């Protein structure tokens, strides 16, 4: 298999691209495989949630799937690496930063 590096990728980003491709291959058999449409619905519900209780409720179904997934850690790593915004590894992310139920970066001051 040959590695395709998009022309806009700087040399310093090559390791990031290779790692992302490796992680992507590692989650190919994730518990959520084939659930893109449902996942989009759950992410939309999370995005619309305004309170910690609503956010928690929006994460319940995807969290159940992620809790037993063998690709959980790779999924979380990929979300951070690719600056993903959405639900990954059962948790919300914004630009690759894991969020708490207040919608803030985990570890952010109150």
N, C-alpha and C positions, 0 to 999 in steps of 0.2 A: 504494500500500500504506500503510495507516495503522499507526501505531506503538502497540501496546498496552503501557501501563505499569501493572503491578499496583498496587493501592491501597496496599500496604505499602511500596512503594519511596519512599524519601525523595528530595527534590529533588536533594540532593548526589550521589545514586547514579545519576541519569539518564544521565550520560555513560558510566558503567560498563555500564548496561543497553544503551544504544545500541551501544557498542563490542562487547559480547558478541553482540548480534544480528548485527552486521556480520561478525564473525569466524565465527559459526555458518553464515551464508550462504556464506562463503568456503570452508568445509570440506565443503560438501554433496557435492562430487564427489571427496572424499578416497579414497585407495586402499583404506581400510577400510570404505567405504560398504557397507552391507548385511551387515556381519560382526558385528553386535551380540552374537549368541549365542556365537560363537567368541571374541570379545573378552572376554566375561565369563568364559569358561573360562580364558583366559590371565591375566586379572587375578586370578582365584581362585588359580591356580597361583603367581603372584608373591606373593600375600598369605600363602600357606602356606610359602613358602621361608624357610629359617632362616639360611642361610649365603650369603656373597657368590657362591660358585659356583652354588648353587641359584637365586639371584636372576638371575644372568647367564643361566643356562639357560632360565629362565621368560621372559626378555625376548627370546630369540633369534628366535622366530617373529614376534611383533609388530614387533620391531626391523627385520626384513627387509622387512616391508610398509612401514613408515614411512620407511625409508632412501631410497626412490625416490619418495615421495609429494610432489606439488607443493604440498600444503597443510600440510606439515611445520611451518613457522614459525607459521602461523596457529593450528594445533592447540596448539602449545606456549604461545602467547600466551593462547589461550582457557582452557587448563588453569590458568594462573596467575590470570587475571582472575576465573574462576568458582570458584576455590579447589577445583579438581577433585582427587579422590583416585582413583587408578587409573593406567593406562598411557596416556600421550599422547605423540605425537611420538617414540615408541620408548623413552621413559624413564618411570620410576615417579614419581608425584607424590603428595603427601600435603597436603591442604588448600591446593593451589596451589603448593606448594614442591617443586621437583625434588629427588629423592633420589639418593644415590650407591648403590653396590652393598652398602654396609654398612647401608642402610636409613636413613641420616641425610641431612639436608638437605645438598645440594651446597655445599661450602665450609665445612662445620662442622668444628670442631677434632676431632681423633682422640679 
